[in-house]
């Protein structure tokens, strides 16, 4: 399996979380699904 890590600035801020929190529900579901697939090794 692949480990997916979230980048944090030195101050502890997450650019990913900032971006993700602005997504609508449908887009957020697609992103979560894609990240989960990457964790499983499926990059297609």
PyMOL commands that set and color helices and strands:
alter all, ss='L'
color gray80, all
select helices_A, chain A and resi 15-20+25-39
alter helices_A, ss='H'
color red, helices_A
deselect
rebuild
show_as cartoon
